Amino acid sequence: MRTVWVGLVVLAVCGCGGRHVTVRDDTSLALHGCSPLPNCVSSTTWILYNRTSPFVLALPAAEAWPRIQEVVAHLPRTAIVEADDRYLHAKYTSRLFRFVDHLELVLSADRTTIAVRSSSAIAIFDFGVNRLRIYRLRERLAEMGLIR
């Protein structure tokens, strides 16, 4: 029983922070889903309450992807950690308590969709902040005509 509690404490402290992408055998990228905690939203998770839809590009990836990266880079309290032609990892810092959340976007191999993941670095429950972040980003990108 003690091992279970230690595991839960470690999970609570570590949260879901960091890089959550894997390179497949065919060199395409796969974005990880979420653990069964309510502090993460992902388009690749099997857990229904953590699930969201991927972004579907409305423009060719060569045109949309750089603009999407620019939008993310200009969000308040955001720092781009890593970005290339198919992956983006950004950190958000909350205004009041300075909590860090991670946003990751992965352009699919066929370059028509973007897998999304937003998760808290340190927390078990995020009060819906990560879901709201994805929702607002989706709205903004759709208004700009970058996604459907």
Secondary structure, DSSP 8 states (H G I E B T S, - for coil): -HHHHHHHHHHHHHTT-S--EEE-TTS-EEE----SSTTEEESS-S-GGGB---EEBSS-HHHHHHHHHHHHHTSTTEEEEEE-SSEEEEEEE-TTT--EEEEEEEE-TTSSEEEEEEEESS-S--TTHHHHHHHHHHHHHHHTTSB-
